[in-house]
Amino acid sequence: MKKHLLIVLVSTVFGLSACKKEAELTPPVDNVQLGQTLLTKRAGQLTGKWLIDETSIAWKRFNPYFVELGITQDTVLRNLATLTISSPTQITHALSPQYIYDFKTELVCQLDYGGKSYPVYLTLSTAVDGKNTLSNVDSSPVRMSLWSYPAGAYNTPIPDTNALLFRKLGFFHTTFEEKEGNNSSSRRWYGYSSESALGLQEVKLTKQ
């Protein structure tokens, strides 16, 4: 009995020792490195020229723009415009009161529609809260917002009626989120709260 007990104790000690050594060999993930890696990789996936292939809009009774645009039911607009996304300028981060690292970067873009080009800005942001790891970078949520003016600037006017269409459809100032299933040739952006206040639900982009 004592012999069996000794074997069990020795096995337990060796098991604990092995677990401790394994834990020591796994370095803690640096939150700053993780956030920068995540946004850098996602920005790299988005860089390039994209056709705004499908724009899904949910009809809203009290949206005054729908009357003007002739939208009377749920609608899918096809081949609306092209969006060229450049590489990010820099990635910033800040520590929130909840001890979550919030990372953000801005990508300068060009929107081509109606024979004209317009500068627009795509903001990517994500939070590193201990649930993210280097192994799940591709599935970590990244929120995106399109703006008609750069970060830190006051809300500048849309240059003309053609570009104003995108504000009326809800492209600007709407928070999007990418879900799984995206690849190098196709991306889908979903309204973070199902749809924007103006009814924009989903945008499908196809690489050119």
ROKOL-873243 format. One line per field, with one value per atom (N, C-alpha, C): residue number from 1; residue in three letters; atom name; z, x, y. Coordinates in Angstrom, 2 decimals, m for minus. Layout:
residues N
resi = (NUM|...) $
resn = (ALA|...) $
name = (CA|...) $
up = (Z|...) $
east = (X|...) $
north = (Y|...) $
END
This chain:
residues 208
resi = (1|1|1|2|2|2|3|3|3|4|4|4|5|5|5|6|6|6|7|7|7|8|8|8|9|9|9|10|10|10|11|11|11|12|12|12|13|13|13|14|14|14|15|15|15|16|16|16|17|17|17|18|18|18|19|19|19|20|20|20|21|21|21|22|22|22|23|23|23|24|24|24|25|25|25|26|26|26|27|27|27|28|28|28|29|29|29|30|30|30|31|31|31|32|32|32|33|33|33|34|34|34|35|35|35|36|36|36|37|37|37|38|38|38|39|39|39|40|40|40|41|41|41|42|42|42|43|43|43|44|44|44|45|45|45|46|46|46|47|47|47|48|48|48|49|49|49|50|50|50|51|51|51|52|52|52|53|53|53|54|54|54|55|55|55|56|56|56|57|57|57|58|58|58|59|59|59|60|60|60|61|61|61|62|62|62|63|63|63|64|64|64|65|65|65|66|66|66|67|67|67|68|68|68|69|69|69|70|70|70|71|71|71|72|72|72|73|73|73|74|74|74|75|75|75|76|76|76|77|77|77|78|78|78|79|79|79|80|80|80|81|81|81|82|82|82|83|83|83|84|84|84|85|85|85|86|86|86|87|87|87|88|88|88|89|89|89|90|90|90|91|91|91|92|92|92|93|93|93|94|94|94|95|95|95|96|96|96|97|97|97|98|98|98|99|99|99|100|100|100|101|101|101|102|102|102|103|103|103|104|104|104|105|105|105|106|106|106|107|107|107|108|108|108|109|109|109|110|110|110|111|111|111|112|112|112|113|113|113|114|114|114|115|115|115|116|116|116|117|117|117|118|118|118|119|119|119|120|120|120|121|121|121|122|122|122|123|123|123|124|124|124|125|125|125|126|126|126|127|127|127|128|128|128|129|129|129|130|130|130|131|131|131|132|132|132|133|133|133|134|134|134|135|135|135|136|136|136|137|137|137|138|138|138|139|139|139|140|140|140|141|141|141|142|142|142|143|143|143|144|144|144|145|145|145|146|146|146|147|147|147|148|148|148|149|149|149|150|150|150|151|151|151|152|152|152|153|153|153|154|154|154|155|155|155|156|156|156|157|157|157|158|158|158|159|159|159|160|160|160|161|161|161|162|162|162|163|163|163|164|164|164|165|165|165|166|166|166|167|167|167|168|168|168|169|169|169|170|170|170|171|171|171|172|172|172|173|173|173|174|174|174|175|175|175|176|176|176|177|177|177|178|178|178|179|179|179|180|180|180|181|181|181|182|182|182|183|183|183|184|184|184|185|185|185|186|186|186|187|187|187|188|188|188|189|189|189|190|190|190|191|191|191|192|192|192|193|193|193|194|194|194|195|195|195|196|196|196|197|197|197|198|198|198|199|199|199|200|200|200|201|201|201|202|202|202|203|203|203|204|204|204|205|205|205|206|206|206|207|207|207|208|208|208) $
resn = (MET|MET|MET|LYS|LYS|LYS|LYS|LYS|LYS|HIS|HIS|HIS|LEU|LEU|LEU|LEU|LEU|LEU|ILE|ILE|ILE|VAL|VAL|VAL|LEU|LEU|LEU|VAL|VAL|VAL|SER|SER|SER|THR|THR|THR|VAL|VAL|VAL|PHE|PHE|PHE|GLY|GLY|GLY|LEU|LEU|LEU|SER|SER|SER|ALA|ALA|ALA|CYS|CYS|CYS|LYS|LYS|LYS|LYS|LYS|LYS|GLU|GLU|GLU|ALA|ALA|ALA|GLU|GLU|GLU|LEU|LEU|LEU|THR|THR|THR|PRO|PRO|PRO|PRO|PRO|PRO|VAL|VAL|VAL|ASP|ASP|ASP|ASN|ASN|ASN|VAL|VAL|VAL|GLN|GLN|GLN|LEU|LEU|LEU|GLY|GLY|GLY|GLN|GLN|GLN|THR|THR|THR|LEU|LEU|LEU|LEU|LEU|LEU|THR|THR|THR|LYS|LYS|LYS|ARG|ARG|ARG|ALA|ALA|ALA|GLY|GLY|GLY|GLN|GLN|GLN|LEU|LEU|LEU|THR|THR|THR|GLY|GLY|GLY|LYS|LYS|LYS|TRP|TRP|TRP|LEU|LEU|LEU|ILE|ILE|ILE|ASP|ASP|ASP|GLU|GLU|GLU|THR|THR|THR|SER|SER|SER|ILE|ILE|ILE|ALA|ALA|ALA|TRP|TRP|TRP|LYS|LYS|LYS|ARG|ARG|ARG|PHE|PHE|PHE|ASN|ASN|ASN|PRO|PRO|PRO|TYR|TYR|TYR|PHE|PHE|PHE|VAL|VAL|VAL|GLU|GLU|GLU|LEU|LEU|LEU|GLY|GLY|GLY|ILE|ILE|ILE|THR|THR|THR|GLN|GLN|GLN|ASP|ASP|ASP|THR|THR|THR|VAL|VAL|VAL|LEU|LEU|LEU|ARG|ARG|ARG|ASN|ASN|ASN|LEU|LEU|LEU|ALA|ALA|ALA|THR|THR|THR|LEU|LEU|LEU|THR|THR|THR|ILE|ILE|ILE|SER|SER|SER|SER|SER|SER|PRO|PRO|PRO|THR|THR|THR|GLN|GLN|GLN|ILE|ILE|ILE|THR|THR|THR|HIS|HIS|HIS|ALA|ALA|ALA|LEU|LEU|LEU|SER|SER|SER|PRO|PRO|PRO|GLN|GLN|GLN|TYR|TYR|TYR|ILE|ILE|ILE|TYR|TYR|TYR|ASP|ASP|ASP|PHE|PHE|PHE|LYS|LYS|LYS|THR|THR|THR|GLU|GLU|GLU|LEU|LEU|LEU|VAL|VAL|VAL|CYS|CYS|CYS|GLN|GLN|GLN|LEU|LEU|LEU|ASP|ASP|ASP|TYR|TYR|TYR|GLY|GLY|GLY|GLY|GLY|GLY|LYS|LYS|LYS|SER|SER|SER|TYR|TYR|TYR|PRO|PRO|PRO|VAL|VAL|VAL|TYR|TYR|TYR|LEU|LEU|LEU|THR|THR|THR|LEU|LEU|LEU|SER|SER|SER|THR|THR|THR|ALA|ALA|ALA|VAL|VAL|VAL|ASP|ASP|ASP|GLY|GLY|GLY|LYS|LYS|LYS|ASN|ASN|ASN|THR|THR|THR|LEU|LEU|LEU|SER|SER|SER|ASN|ASN|ASN|VAL|VAL|VAL|ASP|ASP|ASP|SER|SER|SER|SER|SER|SER|PRO|PRO|PRO|VAL|VAL|VAL|ARG|ARG|ARG|MET|MET|MET|SER|SER|SER|LEU|LEU|LEU|TRP|TRP|TRP|SER|SER|SER|TYR|TYR|TYR|PRO|PRO|PRO|ALA|ALA|ALA|GLY|GLY|GLY|ALA|ALA|ALA|TYR|TYR|TYR|ASN|ASN|ASN|THR|THR|THR|PRO|PRO|PRO|ILE|ILE|ILE|PRO|PRO|PRO|ASP|ASP|ASP|THR|THR|THR|ASN|ASN|ASN|ALA|ALA|ALA|LEU|LEU|LEU|LEU|LEU|LEU|PHE|PHE|PHE|ARG|ARG|ARG|LYS|LYS|LYS|LEU|LEU|LEU|GLY|GLY|GLY|PHE|PHE|PHE|PHE|PHE|PHE|HIS|HIS|HIS|THR|THR|THR|THR|THR|THR|PHE|PHE|PHE|GLU|GLU|GLU|GLU|GLU|GLU|LYS|LYS|LYS|GLU|GLU|GLU|GLY|GLY|GLY|ASN|ASN|ASN|ASN|ASN|ASN|SER|SER|SER|SER|SER|SER|SER|SER|SER|ARG|ARG|ARG|ARG|ARG|ARG|TRP|TRP|TRP|TYR|TYR|TYR|GLY|GLY|GLY|TYR|TYR|TYR|SER|SER|SER|SER|SER|SER|GLU|GLU|GLU|SER|SER|SER|ALA|ALA|ALA|LEU|LEU|LEU|GLY|GLY|GLY|LEU|LEU|LEU|GLN|GLN|GLN|GLU|GLU|GLU|VAL|VAL|VAL|LYS|LYS|LYS|LEU|LEU|LEU|THR|THR|THR|LYS|LYS|LYS|GLN|GLN|GLN) $
name = (N|CA|C|N|CA|C|N|CA|C|N|CA|C|N|CA|C|N|CA|C|N|CA|C|N|CA|C|N|CA|C|N|CA|C|N|CA|C|N|CA|C|N|CA|C|N|CA|C|N|CA|C|N|CA|C|N|CA|C|N|CA|C|N|CA|C|N|CA|C|N|CA|C|N|CA|C|N|CA|C|N|CA|C|N|CA|C|N|CA|C|N|CA|C|N|CA|C|N|CA|C|N|CA|C|N|CA|C|N|CA|C|N|CA|C|N|CA|C|N|CA|C|N|CA|C|N|CA|C|N|CA|C|N|CA|C|N|CA|C|N|CA|C|N|CA|C|N|CA|C|N|CA|C|N|CA|C|N|CA|C|N|CA|C|N|CA|C|N|CA|C|N|CA|C|N|CA|C|N|CA|C|N|CA|C|N|CA|C|N|CA|C|N|CA|C|N|CA|C|N|CA|C|N|CA|C|N|CA|C|N|CA|C|N|CA|C|N|CA|C|N|CA|C|N|CA|C|N|CA|C|N|CA|C|N|CA|C|N|CA|C|N|CA|C|N|CA|C|N|CA|C|N|CA|C|N|CA|C|N|CA|C|N|CA|C|N|CA|C|N|CA|C|N|CA|C|N|CA|C|N|CA|C|N|CA|C|N|CA|C|N|CA|C|N|CA|C|N|CA|C|N|CA|C|N|CA|C|N|CA|C|N|CA|C|N|CA|C|N|CA|C|N|CA|C|N|CA|C|N|CA|C|N|CA|C|N|CA|C|N|CA|C|N|CA|C|N|CA|C|N|CA|C|N|CA|C|N|CA|C|N|CA|C|N|CA|C|N|CA|C|N|CA|C|N|CA|C|N|CA|C|N|CA|C|N|CA|C|N|CA|C|N|CA|C|N|CA|C|N|CA|C|N|CA|C|N|CA|C|N|CA|C|N|CA|C|N|CA|C|N|CA|C|N|CA|C|N|CA|C|N|CA|C|N|CA|C|N|CA|C|N|CA|C|N|CA|C|N|CA|C|N|CA|C|N|CA|C|N|CA|C|N|CA|C|N|CA|C|N|CA|C|N|CA|C|N|CA|C|N|CA|C|N|CA|C|N|CA|C|N|CA|C|N|CA|C|N|CA|C|N|CA|C|N|CA|C|N|CA|C|N|CA|C|N|CA|C|N|CA|C|N|CA|C|N|CA|C|N|CA|C|N|CA|C|N|CA|C|N|CA|C|N|CA|C|N|CA|C|N|CA|C|N|CA|C|N|CA|C|N|CA|C|N|CA|C|N|CA|C|N|CA|C|N|CA|C|N|CA|C|N|CA|C|N|CA|C|N|CA|C|N|CA|C|N|CA|C|N|CA|C|N|CA|C|N|CA|C|N|CA|C|N|CA|C|N|CA|C|N|CA|C|N|CA|C|N|CA|C|N|CA|C|N|CA|C|N|CA|C|N|CA|C|N|CA|C|N|CA|C|N|CA|C|N|CA|C|N|CA|C|N|CA|C|N|CA|C|N|CA|C|N|CA|C|N|CA|C|N|CA|C|N|CA|C|N|CA|C|N|CA|C|N|CA|C|N|CA|C|N|CA|C|N|CA|C|N|CA|C|N|CA|C|N|CA|C|N|CA|C|N|CA|C|N|CA|C) $
up = (0.00|0.00|0.00|0.85|0.93|m0.39|m1.02|m2.29|m3.35|m3.40|m4.38|m4.11|m2.81|m2.44|m2.85|m2.69|m3.06|m4.57|m5.35|m6.81|m7.23|m6.58|m6.90|m6.58|m5.42|m5.02|m5.97|m6.35|m7.26|m8.62|m9.10|m10.39|m10.35|m9.22|m9.08|m9.09|m8.35|m8.29|m9.67|m10.40|m11.75|m12.68|m12.51|m13.34|m13.11|m11.84|m11.51|m12.02|m11.90|m12.37|m13.87|m14.61|m16.07|m16.48|m15.75|m16.06|m15.82|m14.70|m14.36|m15.42|m15.88|m16.90|m18.20|m18.54|m19.78|m19.70|m18.51|m18.32|m18.42|m17.89|m17.93|m19.36|m20.21|m21.58|m22.46|m21.98|m22.75|m22.29|m23.01|m22.56|m22.63|m21.73|m21.78|m23.05|m23.60|m24.82|m24.45|m25.11|m24.86|m25.56|m24.79|m25.34|m26.47|m26.32|m27.36|m28.65|m28.52|m29.69|m30.35|m29.54|m30.07|m30.83|m30.24|m30.89|m32.19|m32.20|m33.41|m34.49|m34.07|m35.02|m35.64|m34.81|m35.28|m36.32|m35.99|m36.90|m38.15|m37.98|m39.14|m40.13|m39.62|m40.49|m41.17|m40.42|m41.00|m42.03|m41.72|m42.66|m43.95|m43.81|m44.98|m45.85|m45.21|m45.95|m46.71|m46.20|m46.81|m47.87|m47.83|m48.76|m50.21|m51.07|m52.48|m53.02|m54.23|m54.89|m54.84|m54.37|m54.18|m54.92|m55.53|m56.09|m54.98|m54.74|m53.80|m54.56|m54.46|m55.31|m54.96|m53.68|m53.23|m51.99|m51.97|m50.82|m50.41|m49.28|m48.82|m47.89|m48.21|m47.46|m47.00|m45.72|m45.15|m45.21|m45.83|m45.97|m44.61|m44.37|m43.13|m43.46|m42.79|m43.08|m42.91|m41.87|m41.54|m42.00|m42.96|m43.50|m44.66|m44.49|m45.54|m46.82|m46.72|m47.90|m48.84|m48.31|m49.15|m50.18|m49.79|m50.73|m51.86|m51.47|m52.45|m53.39|m52.83|m53.63|m54.33|m54.07|m54.72|m54.16|m52.90|m52.26|m51.52|m51.97|m51.39|m50.71|m50.73|m50.10|m49.85|m49.18|m48.98|m50.34|m50.43|m51.73|m51.69|m52.79|m52.97|m54.17|m53.91|m54.99|m55.44|m56.72|m57.24|m57.99|m57.86|m58.57|m58.36|m57.11|m56.79|m57.06|m56.66|m56.77|m56.52|m56.59|m56.18|m55.01|m54.15|m52.97|m52.95|m53.05|m53.00|m51.62|m50.94|m49.55|m49.49|m48.88|m48.77|m47.46|m47.28|m46.04|m44.92|m43.66|m42.55|m42.30|m41.73|m41.40|m40.11|m39.06|m37.79|m36.95|m35.94|m35.04|m33.65|m33.08|m31.73|m30.77|m29.49|m28.50|m27.21|m26.44|m25.14|m24.18|m22.90|m21.88|m21.30|m21.46|m20.98|m19.47|m18.82|m17.37|m17.03|m17.99|m17.73|m17.99|m18.16|m18.43|m19.72|m20.72|m22.04|m22.98|m23.72|m24.67|m25.92|m26.21|m27.41|m28.48|m29.63|m30.71|m31.88|m32.56|m33.66|m34.73|m35.97|m37.06|m38.15|m38.97|m40.03|m41.38|m42.36|m43.70|m44.64|m45.40|m46.39|m47.61|m48.08|m49.18|m50.28|m51.40|m52.50|m52.97|m52.98|m53.44|m54.86|m55.80|m57.20|m57.56|m57.93|m58.26|m59.22|m60.24|m61.17|m61.93|m62.21|m62.96|m62.14|m60.84|m59.97|m58.83|m58.22|m57.10|m55.86|m54.72|m53.47|m52.39|m51.61|m50.49|m49.33|m48.83|m47.65|m46.72|m45.52|m44.49|m43.77|m43.65|m43.00|m41.68|m40.60|m39.27|m38.84|m38.42|m37.87|m36.38|m35.60|m34.16|m33.60|m32.54|m31.88|m30.42|m29.59|m28.17|m27.83|m27.06|m26.58|m25.10|m24.76|m23.40|m22.71|m23.25|m22.65|m23.34|m24.15|m24.89|m26.24|m26.72|m28.00|m27.81|m28.79|m28.78|m30.18|m30.30|m31.61|m32.54|m31.96|m32.79|m33.35|m32.79|m33.30|m33.86|m34.39|m34.95|m36.06|m36.92|m38.06|m37.63|m36.49|m36.05|m35.00|m34.59|m33.61|m34.27|m33.57|m34.19|m34.37|m35.54|m35.85|m36.35|m35.71|m36.13|m37.09|m38.03|m39.08|m39.27|m39.57|m39.88|m41.02|m41.98|m43.08|m42.74|m43.04|m42.74|m43.98|m44.07|m45.19|m44.86|m43.68|m43.26|m42.35|m42.26|m41.47|m39.97|m39.21|m37.75|m37.23|m36.28|m35.69|m36.42|m37.59|m38.36|m38.07|m38.26|m38.08|m39.27|m39.06|m40.10|m41.33|m42.33|m43.54|m44.45|m45.25|m46.11|m47.22|m47.62|m48.76|m50.01|m50.92|m52.04|m53.02|m53.35|m54.30|m54.09|m54.89|m54.69|m54.94|m55.86|m56.12|m54.86|m54.20|m52.98|m51.83|m51.85|m50.79|m50.75|m51.89|m51.96|m50.91|m50.70|m49.79|m48.33|m48.04|m46.69|m46.50|m47.52|m47.42|m47.32|m47.94|m47.85|m46.53|m45.78|m44.48|m44.48|m45.55|m45.60|m44.56|m44.38|m43.48|m42.05|m41.11|m39.68|m39.17|m39.96|m39.54|m39.10|m37.99|m37.53|m38.15|m38.88|m39.51|m38.76|m38.96|m38.41|m39.42|m39.58|m40.47|m39.67|m40.31|m39.68|m40.44|m39.97|m40.59|m42.03|m42.84|m44.21|m45.22|m44.74|m45.66|m46.20|m47.36|m47.94|m48.73|m49.46|m50.16|m51.33|m51.81|m52.98|m52.66|m51.45|m51.12|m49.63|m49.29|m47.89|m47.71|m46.53|m46.19|m44.92|m44.99|m43.84|m43.38|m42.10|m41.53|m40.60|m40.59|m39.62|m38.21|m37.37|m36.04|m35.21|m35.33|m34.60|m35.58|m36.41|m37.43|m38.64|m38.41|m39.53|m39.01|m39.93|m39.52|m39.31|m38.76|m38.52|m39.83|m40.94|m42.25|m42.98|m42.38|m42.98|m43.66|m43.71|m44.37|m43.53|m44.13|m43.40|m43.68|m44.95|m45.33|m46.61|m46.69|m47.88|m48.29|m49.52|m50.04|m50.98|m50.75|m51.59|m52.31|m53.58|m54.38|m54.88|m54.68|m55.05|m56.56|m56.97|m58.39|m58.82) $
east = (0.84|0.00|0.88|1.91|2.82|3.56|3.90|4.63|3.76|2.46|1.54|1.34|1.25|1.06|2.26|3.45|4.67|4.71|4.30|4.29|3.33|2.14|1.15|1.69|2.33|2.89|3.98|4.86|5.95|5.40|4.37|3.75|3.12|2.47|1.82|2.83|3.95|5.00|5.58|5.88|6.43|5.44|4.14|3.10|3.02|3.02|2.98|4.22|5.37|6.62|6.59|6.03|5.96|5.04|3.89|2.95|3.59|4.38|5.03|6.06|6.83|7.84|7.18|6.03|5.32|4.80|4.29|3.79|4.92|6.11|7.25|7.74|7.57|8.03|7.08|5.84|4.88|4.89|5.54|5.64|4.29|4.03|2.77|2.69|1.48|1.29|1.24|2.07|2.09|0.89|0.06|m1.16|m0.88|0.17|0.49|0.90|1.75|2.18|0.98|0.08|m1.07|m2.01|m2.30|m3.19|m2.61|m1.32|m0.67|m0.64|m0.38|m0.36|m1.73|m2.76|m4.12|m4.53|m4.32|m4.73|m3.85|m2.56|m1.66|m2.07|m2.39|m2.79|m4.12|m5.10|m6.40|m6.31|m5.50|m5.31|m4.67|m3.72|m3.08|m4.07|m5.03|m6.05|m6.99|m7.17|m8.10|m7.46|m6.14|m5.45|m5.66|m5.99|m6.19|m7.45|m7.80|m8.98|m10.13|m11.29|m12.45|m13.67|m14.42|m15.72|m16.77|m17.55|m18.67|m19.76|m19.69|m20.44|m21.93|m22.22|m23.61|m23.79|m24.84|m25.18|m26.61|m26.75|m28.08|m28.67|m29.89|m30.55|m31.92|m32.19|m33.50|m34.38|m35.52|m36.42|m36.93|m36.91|m37.41|m38.48|m39.60|m40.75|m40.44|m39.68|m39.50|m38.15|m37.52|m36.27|m36.60|m36.40|m36.77|m35.96|m34.75|m33.92|m34.49|m35.21|m35.72|m36.73|m37.51|m38.46|m37.70|m36.67|m35.85|m35.13|m34.64|m33.87|m34.74|m36.05|m36.97|m36.90|m36.46|m36.39|m37.70|m38.46|m39.78|m39.87|m38.77|m38.74|m37.28|m37.09|m35.72|m35.04|m33.83|m33.18|m31.72|m31.25|m29.82|m29.32|m28.39|m27.76|m26.49|m26.30|m25.16|m24.19|m22.90|m21.83|m21.94|m22.03|m22.30|m21.11|m19.91|m18.72|m17.49|m16.32|m15.10|m14.46|m13.82|m13.16|m11.72|m10.78|m9.36|m8.83|m8.29|m7.85|m6.33|m5.71|m4.26|m3.83|m2.52|m1.99|m2.13|m2.19|m2.41|m1.22|m1.50|m0.44|0.25|m0.51|0.05|m1.05|m0.63|m1.57|m1.39|m2.46|m2.40|m3.16|m2.83|m3.55|m3.66|m4.65|m4.87|m5.45|m5.15|m5.65|m6.93|m8.03|m9.32|m9.45|m10.46|m10.66|m10.90|m11.36|m11.61|m10.36|m9.21|m7.96|m8.02|m8.69|m8.73|m7.96|m7.06|m6.30|m7.15|m7.42|m8.17|m7.18|m7.20|m6.29|m7.06|m6.44|m7.12|m6.10|m6.51|m5.69|m6.59|m6.04|m6.83|m6.19|m7.00|m6.52|m7.13|m6.27|m6.74|m7.25|m8.45|m9.08|m9.52|m9.90|m10.46|m11.73|m12.81|m14.11|m14.34|m14.52|m14.76|m16.21|m16.92|m18.34|m18.74|m19.53|m20.04|m18.96|m17.84|m16.77|m15.91|m16.09|m15.30|m14.68|m13.63|m12.95|m13.08|m13.32|m13.50|m12.61|m11.91|m11.12|m12.04|m11.87|m12.60|m11.61|m12.04|m11.13|m11.79|m11.02|m11.52|m10.79|m11.55|m10.99|m11.20|m10.12|m10.20|m9.93|m10.70|m10.46|m10.74|m10.04|m10.26|m9.87|m10.34|m10.01|m9.31|m8.23|m7.51|m7.84|m8.58|m9.09|m8.70|m7.69|m7.28|m7.89|m8.95|m9.57|m8.90|m8.24|m7.55|m6.20|m5.79|m4.46|m3.88|m2.59|m1.95|m2.48|m3.05|m3.55|m4.95|m5.67|m7.02|m7.15|m6.04|m6.04|m7.08|m7.20|m8.12|m9.57|m9.91|m11.31|m11.63|m10.64|m10.88|m11.69|m12.71|m13.55|m12.81|m12.98|m12.44|m13.60|m13.79|m14.86|m14.30|m15.14|m14.70|m15.73|m15.25|m16.14|m15.56|m16.41|m16.01|m16.36|m15.44|m15.66|m15.38|m16.05|m15.81|m14.73|m14.13|m13.06|m12.11|m10.84|m9.85|m10.06|m9.48|m9.59|m9.03|m9.73|m9.28|m9.77|m10.35|m10.86|m12.34|m12.80|m14.23|m14.99|m16.26|m17.10|m17.15|m16.35|m16.32|m17.49|m17.96|m19.11|m18.77|m19.76|m19.60|m19.49|m18.54|m18.26|m19.40|m20.18|m21.27|m22.37|m23.42|m24.59|m24.29|m23.35|m23.00|m22.44|m21.51|m20.91|m21.91|m22.83|m23.84|m24.71|m24.83|m25.60|m25.12|m23.80|m23.25|m23.59|m23.71|m24.14|m25.62|m26.41|m27.84|m28.10|m27.23|m27.38|m26.85|m26.09|m25.61|m24.19|m23.43|m22.04|m21.16|m21.36|m20.49|m21.01|m20.06|m20.32|m21.10|m21.17|m21.79|m20.68|m20.88|m19.88|m20.16|m19.17|m19.27|m18.39|m18.70|m17.87|m17.78|m16.58|m16.40|m16.62|m17.24|m17.42|m16.61|m16.67|m15.88|m16.33|m15.45|m15.80|m15.20|m14.47|m13.83|m12.53|m12.12|m10.87|m10.21|m9.17|m8.39|m9.14|m10.20|m10.92|m12.32|m12.81|m14.16|m14.28|m14.93|m15.15|m16.61|m17.12|m18.48|m18.44|m19.00|m19.11|m20.56|m20.77|m22.11|m22.28|m23.46|m23.75|m23.60|m22.82|m22.50|m23.76|m24.74|m26.00|m27.08|m26.75|m27.63|m27.77|m28.02|m28.14|m27.91|m27.59|m27.38|m28.73|m28.67|m29.90|m30.63|m29.88|m30.49|m30.88|m30.62|m31.06|m30.01|m28.75|m27.69|m27.36|m27.52|m27.33|m25.99|m25.63|m24.46|m23.86|m22.52|m21.80|m20.87|m20.97|m20.07|m19.08|m17.79|m16.73|m16.01|m15.70|m14.97|m13.67|m12.56|m11.24|m11.12|m10.55|m10.34|m8.93) $
north = (m1.20|0.00|1.25|1.24|2.39|2.57|1.42|1.50|2.17|1.76|2.36|3.84|4.20|5.60|6.43|5.88|6.59|6.84|5.83|5.96|7.07|7.10|8.13|9.51|9.67|10.96|11.42|10.50|10.83|11.25|10.53|10.86|12.23|12.54|13.84|14.96|14.76|15.77|16.02|14.92|15.07|15.74|15.41|16.03|17.52|17.93|19.35|20.07|19.39|19.98|20.20|19.20|19.31|20.45|20.59|21.67|23.02|23.10|24.35|24.74|23.72|24.00|24.43|23.78|24.14|25.57|25.94|27.30|28.32|27.92|28.82|29.01|27.99|28.06|28.88|29.14|29.91|31.35|32.25|33.64|34.34|35.26|36.00|36.84|36.95|37.74|39.21|40.00|41.43|42.07|42.79|43.36|44.35|45.14|46.12|45.40|44.40|43.64|42.96|42.40|41.69|42.63|43.79|44.75|45.25|45.56|46.04|44.96|43.71|42.60|42.41|42.48|42.26|43.31|44.59|45.65|45.71|45.45|45.45|44.37|43.20|42.09|42.40|42.90|43.19|44.32|45.33|46.43|45.92|45.00|44.42|43.65|42.99|42.24|43.18|44.40|45.34|46.24|46.35|47.24|46.79|47.75|47.44|48.10|47.75|48.34|47.34|47.81|46.94|47.50|46.61|46.98|46.84|47.89|47.78|47.03|45.73|44.82|44.79|44.67|44.62|45.49|46.27|47.10|46.78|46.10|45.68|46.72|47.17|48.23|47.76|47.94|47.62|48.87|48.74|49.89|50.34|51.65|52.22|53.25|53.12|53.97|55.46|55.79|57.21|57.77|57.11|57.63|58.58|59.89|60.85|60.67|60.11|59.94|58.89|57.90|56.84|57.35|58.32|58.92|59.60|60.35|61.06|60.11|58.97|58.02|56.99|57.03|56.10|54.69|54.54|53.22|52.97|51.97|51.70|50.34|49.58|48.27|47.88|46.74|46.26|46.16|46.68|46.84|46.40|45.84|45.53|46.32|47.23|48.01|47.28|47.13|46.37|47.27|46.93|47.65|49.16|49.55|50.95|51.86|51.43|52.28|51.42|52.03|51.33|52.08|51.33|51.88|51.39|52.32|51.98|52.30|51.28|51.42|51.35|52.37|52.39|51.75|51.61|51.05|52.07|51.63|52.55|53.47|54.63|55.58|55.17|54.96|54.53|53.89|53.12|52.46|53.06|53.55|54.12|53.21|53.31|52.52|53.30|52.97|53.61|52.59|52.75|51.84|52.42|51.69|52.18|51.93|52.52|52.30|50.83|50.03|48.61|47.77|48.43|47.74|46.92|47.47|46.88|47.81|47.25|48.06|48.29|49.54|49.91|50.38|49.73|50.06|50.65|51.59|52.26|52.66|52.57|53.05|53.62|54.51|55.13|54.86|54.48|54.21|55.24|55.91|56.88|56.12|56.48|55.75|56.70|56.11|56.89|56.20|56.96|56.47|56.98|56.07|56.44|56.15|57.23|57.10|58.20|57.86|58.87|59.60|58.94|59.57|60.50|60.54|61.40|60.58|61.16|60.51|61.39|60.74|61.47|60.86|61.69|61.15|60.76|59.56|59.10|58.41|58.14|57.63|56.46|55.36|54.16|53.97|53.97|53.76|52.31|51.65|50.30|50.37|49.65|49.63|48.23|47.89|46.61|46.74|45.82|45.82|44.52|44.62|43.44|43.30|42.26|42.14|40.83|40.15|38.89|37.69|37.91|36.81|36.64|37.69|37.62|36.94|36.16|35.56|35.67|35.45|35.50|34.42|33.36|32.26|32.53|33.51|33.77|35.19|35.70|37.05|37.20|36.19|36.29|36.35|35.75|35.72|36.78|37.56|38.62|39.74|40.25|41.29|42.60|43.19|44.51|45.36|46.51|47.41|48.45|48.85|49.77|50.86|52.05|53.17|53.98|54.33|55.20|56.64|57.55|58.96|59.79|60.93|61.83|62.85|62.74|63.66|62.90|63.31|62.58|62.74|61.84|61.89|63.21|63.80|65.05|66.28|66.09|67.24|67.42|68.65|68.91|68.33|68.04|67.46|68.37|68.05|68.88|68.53|69.47|69.21|68.21|67.41|66.52|67.39|67.09|67.99|68.21|67.17|67.39|66.36|66.46|65.61|64.14|63.85|62.45|61.80|62.47|61.92|61.93|62.89|62.97|61.72|61.05|59.81|58.80|58.72|57.72|58.05|59.33|59.69|59.34|59.56|59.26|57.77|56.97|55.52|54.97|55.78|55.34|54.81|55.06|54.58|55.26|56.56|57.31|57.26|57.17|57.23|56.01|54.96|53.71|52.75|52.08|51.12|49.76|49.24|47.93|46.93|45.66|44.60|43.48|42.94|41.79|40.52|39.54|38.24|37.21|35.96|34.91|34.66|34.10|33.79|34.75|35.77|36.70|36.08|36.53|36.04|37.16|36.82|37.85|38.47|37.84|38.36|38.86|38.63|39.05|39.34|40.46|40.83|41.19|40.96|41.38|42.21|43.40|44.28|44.31|44.08|44.07|45.27|45.85|46.89|46.33|46.99|46.45|46.20|47.08|46.89|46.44|45.41|44.83|45.74|47.03|47.95|49.36|50.27|51.65|52.33|53.53|54.29|54.56|54.57|54.85|53.57|52.40|51.15|50.32|50.78|50.02|48.78|47.59|46.35|45.68|45.59|44.80|45.37|45.30|45.72|44.58|44.16|43.14|43.78|43.51|44.07|42.94|43.17|42.20|42.83|42.13|42.67|42.82|43.94|44.23|43.85) $
END
